[in-house]
Amino acid sequence: MSHLDTIYAPATLIGPAGLSVFRVSGSKAFDVLKALSRLDNTKINSHRAVLTKLYNPETKNKVDEALILPFKGPNSFTGEDVVEFHLHGGHAVANAFIKALQTISGLRMAEPGEFTKRAFENDRIDLTQAEAIADLIHASTEAQHLLALDQLDGNLAKLYMDWALNLKNILAYVEADIDFSDEDVPDELSSVMRPKIEDLILNINKHLDDNNRGERLRDGLRIAIIGAPNAGKSSLINKLAKRDVAIVNERAGTTRDIVEVALNINGFPVIIADTAGLRLTDDEIEEEGISRAKKWAETADFKIALFDSSKVPDVETVSMLDNETIILSTKTDLSPALNIVNGTKAHAFSTNNEDDLSKLLSVLEEKAKTFFGFSINDNVSRETKNQTLITRQRHRILVEETKEHLSRSLSAPSVDMMAEDVRLAIRSLGKITGQIDVEDLLDVIFNDFCIGK
């Protein structure tokens, strides 16, 4: 597929709806409009909507009456000539329009993410902003929405570009002394540059020391439900999910694998997992389920531990408690609640009591606020309350690389080697925003997009 092709795709879902929007981008976009609409150049003005009838160029049959939005490049989303067709919704209209488009030579269906990829390639956005568009499309909570908008505004890219600019100034100073390349690093150069590099490393450490909050905001806070068999774990996750996602049965050991549910807890994204009951067993399949449960719980951000109020707390679950664990004494509608488990207060809980469920959700919300460091209801943007957050493992790896190069530059035995380490640090930062050497990453990144974006 050539990036010189003119491409088209639906920008909205096809089906019964008030509108169905198609987007065309490329050098022939305006020719496509003329072929479909019979409009002449005097009626086509960039950034000005026009209502017109659309026809199939081959059959001459009317397709629809649509609102047309033309955008002359480079002042468009992709940086190319773009035309948006706002049709009536419905399968029949969309299918007729696609058939009409297919009669026009030099026009093809866009690949996933190709419009955004062209926007990146034409310098309309940087790579972090392209990723933010994908995050914005997939955001299901208010916190994810705020995070994606912050990154789309360019705040993350600005941070890395500012660091890169500082390093370029340092590099210029180092290269001015390149005549000393065969000698030790001059004392004057070291005294001027070392504090600047050390200061940047300090800022990078603060940026990395974020408890993975950005990734968790994007993907969801991970909470594991643990406990002995029949402690009420599956009943709890079904209540939280408001649907039956796990089997509830009096027989112990019915949960053998991890059951994950995505929740929106007052604006915060949460992934909560029902895990196999913790106990000693000779059943190989159940034992594997218990092993997976422990691994999931160990990597969770925090745990909800359930203890049947009619039984002595089991050793297996007690051994997994920590200071952040929420302890629930379950089935309190049948037996008096346990007040203390392993020296920690236990909350009385019954899945049949809506007040208990509301209290648990409030506790989970407070945990999320503490973890992320802000409240959705503060009416203050996340950016004003927290430093700009890393949102992807790709970013984190490259920031860590930057730090490693700068740390090595401080102990470089020569000016040449010091300059090379600074260059490598600049290169790592450039890979985050897409300014340097990211061709091999583009397909991976943009394949996560939907058709038409």
TORKOL-4160 file (C-alpha; in steps of 0.2 Angstrom, whole numbers, padded with zeros to 4 digits, m for minus):
453
<pt num="1" X="0000" Y="0000" Z="0000"/>
<pt num="2" X="0007" Y="0017" Z="m0005"/>
<pt num="3" X="0005" Y="0032" Z="0006"/>
<pt num="4" X="0002" Y="0042" Z="m0010"/>
<pt num="5" X="m0014" Y="0033" Z="m0013"/>
<pt num="6" X="m0031" Y="0042" Z="m0009"/>
<pt num="7" X="m0040" Y="0033" Z="0004"/>
<pt num="8" X="m0057" Y="0032" Z="0011"/>
<pt num="9" X="m0066" Y="0024" Z="0026"/>
<pt num="10" X="m0081" Y="0026" Z="0037"/>
<pt num="11" X="m0077" Y="0037" Z="0052"/>
<pt num="12" X="m0093" Y="0031" Z="0062"/>
<pt num="13" X="m0100" Y="0014" Z="0064"/>
<pt num="14" X="m0111" Y="0008" Z="0050"/>
<pt num="15" X="m0129" Y="0005" Z="0055"/>
<pt num="16" X="m0146" Y="0013" Z="0060"/>
<pt num="17" X="m0141" Y="0030" Z="0066"/>
<pt num="18" X="m0144" Y="0049" Z="0063"/>
<pt num="19" X="m0128" Y="0051" Z="0053"/>
<pt num="20" X="m0115" Y="0040" Z="0045"/>
<pt num="21" X="m0098" Y="0049" Z="0042"/>
<pt num="22" X="m0086" Y="0044" Z="0028"/>
<pt num="23" X="m0068" Y="0052" Z="0027"/>
<pt num="24" X="m0058" Y="0053" Z="0011"/>
<pt num="25" X="m0040" Y="0059" Z="0011"/>
<pt num="26" X="m0026" Y="0061" Z="m0002"/>
<pt num="27" X="m0022" Y="0071" Z="m0018"/>
<pt num="28" X="m0038" Y="0065" Z="m0027"/>
<pt num="29" X="m0050" Y="0069" Z="m0012"/>
<pt num="30" X="m0058" Y="0084" Z="m0021"/>
<pt num="31" X="m0059" Y="0074" Z="m0037"/>
<pt num="32" X="m0069" Y="0061" Z="m0028"/>
<pt num="33" X="m0081" Y="0074" Z="m0022"/>
<pt num="34" X="m0083" Y="0081" Z="m0039"/>
<pt num="35" X="m0086" Y="0064" Z="m0046"/>
<pt num="36" X="m0100" Y="0060" Z="m0033"/>
<pt num="37" X="m0108" Y="0077" Z="m0032"/>
<pt num="38" X="m0107" Y="0086" Z="m0049"/>
<pt num="39" X="m0101" Y="0101" Z="m0039"/>
<pt num="40" X="m0089" Y="0113" Z="m0048"/>
<pt num="41" X="m0074" Y="0122" Z="m0040"/>
<pt num="42" X="m0084" Y="0138" Z="m0036"/>
<pt num="43" X="m0095" Y="0127" Z="m0024"/>
<pt num="44" X="m0080" Y="0119" Z="m0015"/>
<pt num="45" X="m0072" Y="0130" Z="m0002"/>
<pt num="46" X="m0061" Y="0123" Z="0011"/>
<pt num="47" X="m0068" Y="0123" Z="0029"/>
<pt num="48" X="m0085" Y="0127" Z="0023"/>
<pt num="49" X="m0099" Y="0115" Z="0023"/>
<pt num="50" X="m0110" Y="0112" Z="0008"/>
<pt num="51" X="m0126" Y="0102" Z="0006"/>
<pt num="52" X="m0127" Y="0092" Z="m0010"/>
<pt num="53" X="m0134" Y="0077" Z="m0018"/>
<pt num="54" X="m0123" Y="0062" Z="m0021"/>
<pt num="55" X="m0123" Y="0050" Z="m0036"/>
<pt num="56" X="m0115" Y="0034" Z="m0041"/>
<pt num="57" X="m0103" Y="0039" Z="m0055"/>
<pt num="58" X="m0107" Y="0023" Z="m0066"/>
<pt num="59" X="m0125" Y="0020" Z="m0063"/>
<pt num="60" X="m0130" Y="0039" Z="m0061"/>
<pt num="61" X="m0142" Y="0033" Z="m0047"/>
<pt num="62" X="m0144" Y="0044" Z="m0032"/>
<pt num="63" X="m0135" Y="0038" Z="m0017"/>
<pt num="64" X="m0140" Y="0051" Z="m0004"/>
<pt num="65" X="m0141" Y="0070" Z="0000"/>
<pt num="66" X="m0127" Y="0074" Z="0012"/>
<pt num="67" X="m0117" Y="0088" Z="0021"/>
<pt num="68" X="m0100" Y="0089" Z="0014"/>
<pt num="69" X="m0085" Y="0096" Z="0023"/>
<pt num="70" X="m0069" Y="0099" Z="0012"/>
<pt num="71" X="m0052" Y="0103" Z="0020"/>
<pt num="72" X="m0038" Y="0109" Z="0009"/>
<pt num="73" X="m0021" Y="0102" Z="0015"/>
<pt num="74" X="m0010" Y="0105" Z="0025"/>
<pt num="75" X="m0024" Y="0112" Z="0035"/>
<pt num="76" X="m0033" Y="0096" Z="0039"/>
<pt num="77" X="m0032" Y="0082" Z="0051"/>
<pt num="78" X="m0020" Y="0071" Z="0040"/>
<pt num="79" X="m0011" Y="0086" Z="0032"/>
<pt num="80" X="m0018" Y="0081" Z="0015"/>
<pt num="81" X="m0034" Y="0086" Z="0005"/>
<pt num="82" X="m0048" Y="0079" Z="0015"/>
<pt num="83" X="m0067" Y="0078" Z="0012"/>
<pt num="84" X="m0079" Y="0072" Z="0025"/>
<pt num="85" X="m0096" Y="0065" Z="0019"/>
<pt num="86" X="m0110" Y="0066" Z="0032"/>
<pt num="87" X="m0123" Y="0054" Z="0026"/>
<pt num="88" X="m0139" Y="0048" Z="0033"/>
<pt num="89" X="m0136" Y="0033" Z="0044"/>
<pt num="90" X="m0141" Y="0015" Z="0040"/>
<pt num="91" X="m0133" Y="0000" Z="0031"/>
<pt num="92" X="m0142" Y="0003" Z="0014"/>
<pt num="93" X="m0135" Y="0021" Z="0012"/>
<pt num="94" X="m0118" Y="0016" Z="0018"/>
<pt num="95" X="m0117" Y="0001" Z="0006"/>
<pt num="96" X="m0123" Y="0012" Z="m0009"/>
<pt num="97" X="m0110" Y="0025" Z="m0005"/>
<pt num="98" X="m0096" Y="0012" Z="m0004"/>
<pt num="99" X="m0101" Y="0005" Z="m0020"/>
<pt num="100" X="m0100" Y="0023" Z="m0028"/>
<pt num="101" X="m0083" Y="0025" Z="m0021"/>
<pt num="102" X="m0077" Y="0009" Z="m0028"/>
<pt num="103" X="m0081" Y="0015" Z="m0045"/>
<pt num="104" X="m0068" Y="0028" Z="m0044"/>
<pt num="105" X="m0050" Y="0024" Z="m0049"/>
<pt num="106" X="m0035" Y="0028" Z="m0038"/>
<pt num="107" X="m0045" Y="0026" Z="m0022"/>
<pt num="108" X="m0044" Y="0012" Z="m0009"/>
<pt num="109" X="m0051" Y="0008" Z="0008"/>
<pt num="110" X="m0039" Y="0014" Z="0022"/>
<pt num="111" X="m0030" Y="0002" Z="0033"/>
<pt num="112" X="m0032" Y="0003" Z="0052"/>
<pt num="113" X="m0026" Y="0019" Z="0059"/>
<pt num="114" X="m0020" Y="0025" Z="0042"/>
<pt num="115" X="m0028" Y="0043" Z="0043"/>
<pt num="116" X="m0019" Y="0046" Z="0060"/>
<pt num="117" X="m0003" Y="0038" Z="0053"/>
<pt num="118" X="m0003" Y="0051" Z="0039"/>
<pt num="119" X="m0006" Y="0065" Z="0051"/>
<pt num="120" X="0010" Y="0059" Z="0060"/>
<pt num="121" X="0020" Y="0057" Z="0044"/>
<pt num="122" X="0014" Y="0075" Z="0039"/>
<pt num="123" X="0019" Y="0082" Z="0055"/>
<pt num="124" X="0002" Y="0087" Z="0061"/>
<pt num="125" X="0004" Y="0077" Z="0077"/>
<pt num="126" X="0019" Y="0068" Z="0086"/>
<pt num="127" X="0019" Y="0050" Z="0090"/>
<pt num="128" X="0013" Y="0052" Z="0108"/>
<pt num="129" X="m0002" Y="0062" Z="0102"/>
<pt num="130" X="m0006" Y="0048" Z="0089"/>
<pt num="131" X="m0006" Y="0036" Z="0104"/>
<pt num="132" X="m0017" Y="0048" Z="0114"/>
<pt num="133" X="m0030" Y="0048" Z="0100"/>
<pt num="134" X="m0031" Y="0029" Z="0101"/>
<pt num="135" X="m0033" Y="0030" Z="0120"/>
<pt num="136" X="m0046" Y="0044" Z="0119"/>
<pt num="137" X="m0056" Y="0032" Z="0107"/>
<pt num="138" X="m0055" Y="0018" Z="0119"/>
<pt num="139" X="m0057" Y="0028" Z="0135"/>
<pt num="140" X="m0072" Y="0021" Z="0146"/>
<pt num="141" X="m0069" Y="0031" Z="0162"/>
<pt num="142" X="m0067" Y="0050" Z="0165"/>
<pt num="143" X="m0050" Y="0047" Z="0172"/>
<pt num="144" X="m0044" Y="0039" Z="0156"/>
<pt num="145" X="m0053" Y="0053" Z="0146"/>
<pt num="146" X="m0043" Y="0066" Z="0156"/>
<pt num="147" X="m0027" Y="0057" Z="0153"/>
<pt num="148" X="m0029" Y="0055" Z="0135"/>
<pt num="149" X="m0034" Y="0073" Z="0133"/>
<pt num="150" X="m0018" Y="0079" Z="0142"/>
<pt num="151" X="m0007" Y="0068" Z="0131"/>
<pt num="152" X="m0017" Y="0074" Z="0115"/>
<pt num="153" X="m0013" Y="0092" Z="0121"/>
<pt num="154" X="0005" Y="0088" Z="0119"/>
<pt num="155" X="0010" Y="0089" Z="0137"/>
<pt num="156" X="0020" Y="0073" Z="0137"/>
<pt num="157" X="0028" Y="0077" Z="0121"/>
<pt num="158" X="0033" Y="0094" Z="0127"/>
<pt num="159" X="0041" Y="0087" Z="0142"/>
<pt num="160" X="0052" Y="0076" Z="0132"/>
<pt num="161" X="0056" Y="0089" Z="0119"/>
<pt num="162" X="0061" Y="0101" Z="0133"/>
<pt num="163" X="0073" Y="0088" Z="0140"/>
<pt num="164" X="0080" Y="0085" Z="0122"/>
<pt num="165" X="0082" Y="0104" Z="0119"/>
<pt num="166" X="0092" Y="0105" Z="0136"/>
<pt num="167" X="0103" Y="0090" Z="0130"/>
<pt num="168" X="0106" Y="0098" Z="0113"/>
<pt num="169" X="0112" Y="0114" Z="0122"/>
<pt num="170" X="0124" Y="0103" Z="0133"/>
<pt num="171" X="0130" Y="0094" Z="0117"/>
<pt num="172" X="0134" Y="0110" Z="0109"/>
<pt num="173" X="0144" Y="0115" Z="0124"/>
<pt num="174" X="0153" Y="0098" Z="0124"/>
<pt num="175" X="0156" Y="0098" Z="0105"/>
<pt num="176" X="0164" Y="0115" Z="0107"/>
<pt num="177" X="0178" Y="0107" Z="0117"/>
<pt num="178" X="0179" Y="0092" Z="0105"/>
<pt num="179" X="0198" Y="0096" Z="0103"/>
<pt num="180" X="0201" Y="0088" Z="0119"/>
<pt num="181" X="0194" Y="0072" Z="0113"/>
<pt num="182" X="0211" Y="0063" Z="0116"/>
<pt num="183" X="0212" Y="0069" Z="0133"/>
<pt num="184" X="0202" Y="0068" Z="0150"/>
<pt num="185" X="0187" Y="0078" Z="0151"/>
<pt num="186" X="0192" Y="0096" Z="0155"/>
<pt num="187" X="0188" Y="0102" Z="0173"/>
<pt num="188" X="0179" Y="0117" Z="0166"/>
<pt num="189" X="0168" Y="0107" Z="0155"/>
<pt num="190" X="0165" Y="0094" Z="0169"/>
<pt num="191" X="0160" Y="0108" Z="0182"/>
<pt num="192" X="0148" Y="0117" Z="0170"/>
<pt num="193" X="0140" Y="0101" Z="0162"/>
<pt num="194" X="0139" Y="0089" Z="0176"/>
<pt num="195" X="0126" Y="0099" Z="0187"/>
<pt num="196" X="0115" Y="0101" Z="0171"/>
<pt num="197" X="0115" Y="0082" Z="0168"/>
<pt num="198" X="0113" Y="0078" Z="0186"/>
<pt num="199" X="0098" Y="0089" Z="0187"/>
<pt num="200" X="0090" Y="0081" Z="0172"/>
<pt num="201" X="0093" Y="0064" Z="0179"/>
<pt num="202" X="0085" Y="0069" Z="0195"/>
<pt num="203" X="0070" Y="0075" Z="0185"/>
<pt num="204" X="0069" Y="0059" Z="0175"/>
<pt num="205" X="0070" Y="0049" Z="0192"/>
<pt num="206" X="0055" Y="0059" Z="0198"/>
<pt num="207" X="0046" Y="0055" Z="0182"/>
<pt num="208" X="0050" Y="0036" Z="0183"/>
<pt num="209" X="0045" Y="0035" Z="0201"/>
<pt num="210" X="0027" Y="0036" Z="0198"/>
<pt num="211" X="0021" Y="0019" Z="0204"/>
<pt num="212" X="0016" Y="0016" Z="0185"/>
<pt num="213" X="0001" Y="0027" Z="0188"/>
<pt num="214" X="m0001" Y="0032" Z="0170"/>
<pt num="215" X="m0001" Y="0014" Z="0164"/>
<pt num="216" X="m0014" Y="0010" Z="0177"/>
<pt num="217" X="m0025" Y="0025" Z="0172"/>
<pt num="218" X="m0024" Y="0019" Z="0154"/>
<pt num="219" X="m0026" Y="0000" Z="0157"/>
<pt num="220" X="m0035" Y="0000" Z="0174"/>
<pt num="221" X="m0031" Y="m0002" Z="0193"/>
<pt num="222" X="m0028" Y="m0021" Z="0196"/>
<pt num="223" X="m0037" Y="m0028" Z="0211"/>
<pt num="224" X="m0037" Y="m0046" Z="0216"/>
<pt num="225" X="m0051" Y="m0055" Z="0226"/>
<pt num="226" X="m0043" Y="m0068" Z="0236"/>
<pt num="227" X="m0049" Y="m0081" Z="0249"/>
<pt num="228" X="m0053" Y="m0099" Z="0253"/>
<pt num="229" X="m0065" Y="m0109" Z="0243"/>
<pt num="230" X="m0083" Y="m0103" Z="0246"/>
<pt num="231" X="m0078" Y="m0087" Z="0255"/>
<pt num="232" X="m0090" Y="m0078" Z="0243"/>
<pt num="233" X="m0077" Y="m0072" Z="0230"/>
<pt num="234" X="m0088" Y="m0076" Z="0215"/>
<pt num="235" X="m0104" Y="m0069" Z="0223"/>
<pt num="236" X="m0094" Y="m0053" Z="0226"/>
<pt num="237" X="m0087" Y="m0051" Z="0208"/>
<pt num="238" X="m0105" Y="m0055" Z="0201"/>
<pt num="239" X="m0112" Y="m0041" Z="0212"/>
<pt num="240" X="m0098" Y="m0028" Z="0207"/>
<pt num="241" X="m0100" Y="m0033" Z="0188"/>
<pt num="242" X="m0120" Y="m0032" Z="0190"/>
<pt num="243" X="m0120" Y="m0048" Z="0180"/>
<pt num="244" X="m0116" Y="m0067" Z="0182"/>
<pt num="245" X="m0098" Y="m0068" Z="0176"/>
<pt num="246" X="m0092" Y="m0082" Z="0188"/>
<pt num="247" X="m0100" Y="m0098" Z="0194"/>
<pt num="248" X="m0107" Y="m0098" Z="0211"/>
<pt num="249" X="m0110" Y="m0115" Z="0219"/>
<pt num="250" X="m0109" Y="m0123" Z="0236"/>
<pt num="251" X="m0096" Y="m0136" Z="0229"/>
<pt num="252" X="m0079" Y="m0129" Z="0234"/>
<pt num="253" X="m0066" Y="m0126" Z="0220"/>
<pt num="254" X="m0078" Y="m0122" Z="0206"/>
<pt num="255" X="m0067" Y="m0107" Z="0201"/>
<pt num="256" X="m0052" Y="m0114" Z="0192"/>
<pt num="257" X="m0045" Y="m0099" Z="0182"/>
<pt num="258" X="m0044" Y="m0080" Z="0183"/>
<pt num="259" X="m0061" Y="m0071" Z="0179"/>
<pt num="260" X="m0057" Y="m0053" Z="0176"/>
<pt num="261" X="m0070" Y="m0039" Z="0175"/>
<pt num="262" X="m0067" Y="m0021" Z="0170"/>
<pt num="263" X="m0076" Y="m0008" Z="0181"/>
<pt num="264" X="m0079" Y="0011" Z="0181"/>
<pt num="265" X="m0078" Y="0016" Z="0200"/>
<pt num="266" X="m0084" Y="0034" Z="0200"/>
<pt num="267" X="m0073" Y="0039" Z="0185"/>
<pt num="268" X="m0058" Y="0027" Z="0189"/>
<pt num="269" X="m0054" Y="0012" Z="0178"/>
<pt num="270" X="m0052" Y="m0004" Z="0188"/>
<pt num="271" X="m0049" Y="m0022" Z="0183"/>
<pt num="272" X="m0055" Y="m0034" Z="0197"/>
<pt num="273" X="m0051" Y="m0052" Z="0197"/>
<pt num="274" X="m0060" Y="m0067" Z="0204"/>
<pt num="275" X="m0047" Y="m0080" Z="0208"/>
<pt num="276" X="m0047" Y="m0099" Z="0213"/>
<pt num="277" X="m0050" Y="m0103" Z="0231"/>
<pt num="278" X="m0034" Y="m0104" Z="0241"/>
<pt num="279" X="m0031" Y="m0121" Z="0249"/>
<pt num="280" X="m0020" Y="m0137" Z="0249"/>
<pt num="281" X="m0027" Y="m0149" Z="0236"/>
<pt num="282" X="m0022" Y="m0165" Z="0226"/>
<pt num="283" X="m0032" Y="m0160" Z="0211"/>
<pt num="284" X="m0019" Y="m0155" Z="0198"/>
<pt num="285" X="m0031" Y="m0143" Z="0188"/>
<pt num="286" X="m0037" Y="m0134" Z="0204"/>
<pt num="287" X="m0018" Y="m0133" Z="0210"/>
<pt num="288" X="m0014" Y="m0124" Z="0194"/>
<pt num="289" X="m0029" Y="m0112" Z="0196"/>
<pt num="290" X="m0022" Y="m0108" Z="0214"/>
<pt num="291" X="m0005" Y="m0105" Z="0207"/>
<pt num="292" X="m0012" Y="m0093" Z="0194"/>
<pt num="293" X="m0022" Y="m0085" Z="0208"/>
<pt num="294" X="m0007" Y="m0081" Z="0218"/>
<pt num="295" X="0003" Y="m0075" Z="0204"/>
<pt num="296" X="m0011" Y="m0063" Z="0199"/>
<pt num="297" X="m0013" Y="m0057" Z="0217"/>
<pt num="298" X="0006" Y="m0054" Z="0219"/>
<pt num="299" X="0006" Y="m0042" Z="0204"/>
<pt num="300" X="m0011" Y="m0033" Z="0209"/>
<pt num="301" X="m0010" Y="m0016" Z="0215"/>
<pt num="302" X="m0020" Y="m0021" Z="0230"/>
<pt num="303" X="m0031" Y="m0036" Z="0236"/>
<pt num="304" X="m0048" Y="m0039" Z="0243"/>
<pt num="305" X="m0047" Y="m0054" Z="0255"/>
<pt num="306" X="m0063" Y="m0063" Z="0260"/>
<pt num="307" X="m0065" Y="m0073" Z="0276"/>
<pt num="308" X="m0081" Y="m0083" Z="0280"/>
<pt num="309" X="m0087" Y="m0076" Z="0296"/>
<pt num="310" X="m0092" Y="m0094" Z="0302"/>
<pt num="311" X="m0075" Y="m0101" Z="0300"/>
<pt num="312" X="m0057" Y="m0098" Z="0307"/>
<pt num="313" X="m0047" Y="m0087" Z="0295"/>
<pt num="314" X="m0037" Y="m0099" Z="0284"/>
<pt num="315" X="m0018" Y="m0099" Z="0284"/>
<pt num="316" X="m0017" Y="m0098" Z="0265"/>
<pt num="317" X="m0026" Y="m0081" Z="0263"/>
<pt num="318" X="m0019" Y="m0074" Z="0279"/>
<pt num="319" X="m0001" Y="m0077" Z="0272"/>
<pt num="320" X="m0005" Y="m0065" Z="0257"/>
<pt num="321" X="m0012" Y="m0050" Z="0267"/>
<pt num="322" X="m0002" Y="m0034" Z="0267"/>
<pt num="323" X="m0005" Y="m0016" Z="0273"/>
<pt num="324" X="m0015" Y="m0012" Z="0258"/>
<pt num="325" X="m0027" Y="m0027" Z="0258"/>
<pt num="326" X="m0046" Y="m0024" Z="0261"/>
<pt num="327" X="m0052" Y="m0037" Z="0273"/>
<pt num="328" X="m0070" Y="m0043" Z="0272"/>
<pt num="329" X="m0079" Y="m0054" Z="0284"/>
<pt num="330" X="m0092" Y="m0062" Z="0273"/>
<pt num="331" X="m0109" Y="m0070" Z="0275"/>
<pt num="332" X="m0113" Y="m0059" Z="0290"/>
<pt num="333" X="m0131" Y="m0062" Z="0286"/>
<pt num="334" X="m0128" Y="m0080" Z="0292"/>
<pt num="335" X="m0115" Y="m0078" Z="0306"/>
<pt num="336" X="m0108" Y="m0064" Z="0317"/>
<pt num="337" X="m0094" Y="m0055" Z="0308"/>
<pt num="338" X="m0076" Y="m0057" Z="0312"/>
<pt num="339" X="m0069" Y="m0040" Z="0319"/>
<pt num="340" X="m0050" Y="m0043" Z="0318"/>
<pt num="341" X="m0040" Y="m0054" Z="0306"/>
<pt num="342" X="m0022" Y="m0056" Z="0308"/>
<pt num="343" X="m0022" Y="m0040" Z="0319"/>
<pt num="344" X="m0031" Y="m0030" Z="0305"/>
<pt num="345" X="m0049" Y="m0023" Z="0306"/>
<pt num="346" X="m0061" Y="m0033" Z="0295"/>
<pt num="347" X="m0077" Y="m0025" Z="0287"/>
<pt num="348" X="m0093" Y="m0035" Z="0290"/>
<pt num="349" X="m0100" Y="m0039" Z="0272"/>
<pt num="350" X="m0114" Y="m0048" Z="0264"/>
<pt num="351" X="m0117" Y="m0048" Z="0246"/>
<pt num="352" X="m0136" Y="m0048" Z="0250"/>
<pt num="353" X="m0134" Y="m0031" Z="0259"/>
<pt num="354" X="m0134" Y="m0016" Z="0247"/>
<pt num="355" X="m0127" Y="m0004" Z="0260"/>
<pt num="356" X="m0112" Y="m0016" Z="0262"/>
<pt num="357" X="m0109" Y="m0016" Z="0243"/>
<pt num="358" X="m0110" Y="0004" Z="0243"/>
<pt num="359" X="m0097" Y="0005" Z="0257"/>
<pt num="360" X="m0085" Y="m0007" Z="0248"/>
<pt num="361" X="m0087" Y="0004" Z="0232"/>
<pt num="362" X="m0083" Y="0019" Z="0243"/>
<pt num="363" X="m0067" Y="0011" Z="0250"/>
<pt num="364" X="m0062" Y="0006" Z="0232"/>
<pt num="365" X="m0064" Y="0024" Z="0226"/>
<pt num="366" X="m0054" Y="0030" Z="0241"/>
<pt num="367" X="m0040" Y="0018" Z="0237"/>
<pt num="368" X="m0040" Y="0024" Z="0219"/>
<pt num="369" X="m0039" Y="0042" Z="0224"/>
<pt num="370" X="m0024" Y="0038" Z="0235"/>
<pt num="371" X="m0016" Y="0028" Z="0222"/>
<pt num="372" X="m0018" Y="0040" Z="0207"/>
<pt num="373" X="m0016" Y="0056" Z="0218"/>
<pt num="374" X="m0032" Y="0065" Z="0213"/>
<pt num="375" X="m0051" Y="0065" Z="0214"/>
<pt num="376" X="m0062" Y="0065" Z="0198"/>
<pt num="377" X="m0074" Y="0077" Z="0207"/>
<pt num="378" X="m0061" Y="0091" Z="0211"/>
<pt num="379" X="m0065" Y="0100" Z="0194"/>
<pt num="380" X="m0047" Y="0103" Z="0192"/>
<pt num="381" X="m0038" Y="0095" Z="0177"/>
<pt num="382" X="m0026" Y="0080" Z="0181"/>
<pt num="383" X="m0011" Y="0090" Z="0174"/>
<pt num="384" X="m0013" Y="0103" Z="0188"/>
<pt num="385" X="m0012" Y="0090" Z="0201"/>
<pt num="386" X="0001" Y="0078" Z="0195"/>
<pt num="387" X="0016" Y="0078" Z="0184"/>
<pt num="388" X="0013" Y="0072" Z="0167"/>
<pt num="389" X="0012" Y="0053" Z="0167"/>
<pt num="390" X="0020" Y="0039" Z="0157"/>
<pt num="391" X="0006" Y="0030" Z="0149"/>
<pt num="392" X="0015" Y="0016" Z="0139"/>
<pt num="393" X="0029" Y="0003" Z="0143"/>
<pt num="394" X="0037" Y="0010" Z="0126"/>
<pt num="395" X="0039" Y="0027" Z="0134"/>
<pt num="396" X="0045" Y="0020" Z="0150"/>
<pt num="397" X="0059" Y="0009" Z="0142"/>
<pt num="398" X="0065" Y="0024" Z="0132"/>
<pt num="399" X="0065" Y="0036" Z="0147"/>
<pt num="400" X="0075" Y="0023" Z="0156"/>
<pt num="401" X="0087" Y="0022" Z="0141"/>
<pt num="402" X="0089" Y="0041" Z="0142"/>
<pt num="403" X="0094" Y="0040" Z="0160"/>
<pt num="404" X="0106" Y="0026" Z="0157"/>
<pt num="405" X="0115" Y="0036" Z="0143"/>
<pt num="406" X="0116" Y="0052" Z="0154"/>
<pt num="407" X="0122" Y="0042" Z="0169"/>
<pt num="408" X="0136" Y="0035" Z="0158"/>
<pt num="409" X="0141" Y="0052" Z="0152"/>
<pt num="410" X="0145" Y="0058" Z="0169"/>
<pt num="411" X="0159" Y="0045" Z="0170"/>
<pt num="412" X="0165" Y="0046" Z="0152"/>
<pt num="413" X="0184" Y="0045" Z="0151"/>
<pt num="414" X="0184" Y="0057" Z="0136"/>
<pt num="415" X="0175" Y="0072" Z="0128"/>
<pt num="416" X="0171" Y="0061" Z="0113"/>
<pt num="417" X="0163" Y="0048" Z="0123"/>
<pt num="418" X="0153" Y="0060" Z="0134"/>
<pt num="419" X="0146" Y="0068" Z="0118"/>
<pt num="420" X="0141" Y="0051" Z="0111"/>
<pt num="421" X="0132" Y="0047" Z="0127"/>
<pt num="422" X="0122" Y="0063" Z="0126"/>
<pt num="423" X="0118" Y="0060" Z="0108"/>
<pt num="424" X="0111" Y="0043" Z="0112"/>
<pt num="425" X="0101" Y="0051" Z="0126"/>
<pt num="426" X="0093" Y="0063" Z="0114"/>
<pt num="427" X="0090" Y="0049" Z="0102"/>
<pt num="428" X="0080" Y="0039" Z="0115"/>
<pt num="429" X="0069" Y="0054" Z="0119"/>
<pt num="430" X="0067" Y="0057" Z="0100"/>
<pt num="431" X="0060" Y="0039" Z="0098"/>
<pt num="432" X="0046" Y="0043" Z="0111"/>
<pt num="433" X="0039" Y="0057" Z="0101"/>
<pt num="434" X="0043" Y="0049" Z="0084"/>
<pt num="435" X="0056" Y="0062" Z="0079"/>
<pt num="436" X="0069" Y="0049" Z="0076"/>
<pt num="437" X="0070" Y="0031" Z="0069"/>
<pt num="438" X="0053" Y="0024" Z="0073"/>
<pt num="439" X="0048" Y="0017" Z="0056"/>
<pt num="440" X="0048" Y="m0001" Z="0063"/>
<pt num="441" X="0036" Y="0004" Z="0076"/>
<pt num="442" X="0023" Y="0013" Z="0066"/>
<pt num="443" X="0013" Y="m0003" Z="0060"/>
<pt num="444" X="0013" Y="m0010" Z="0077"/>
<pt num="445" X="0006" Y="0007" Z="0084"/>
<pt num="446" X="m0007" Y="0011" Z="0071"/>
<pt num="447" X="m0013" Y="m0007" Z="0069"/>
<pt num="448" X="m0022" Y="m0004" Z="0086"/>
<pt num="449" X="m0033" Y="0009" Z="0078"/>
<pt num="450" X="m0050" Y="0006" Z="0070"/>
<pt num="451" X="m0053" Y="0008" Z="0052"/>
<pt num="452" X="m0057" Y="0026" Z="0048"/>
<pt num="453" X="m0046" Y="0034" Z="0061"/>
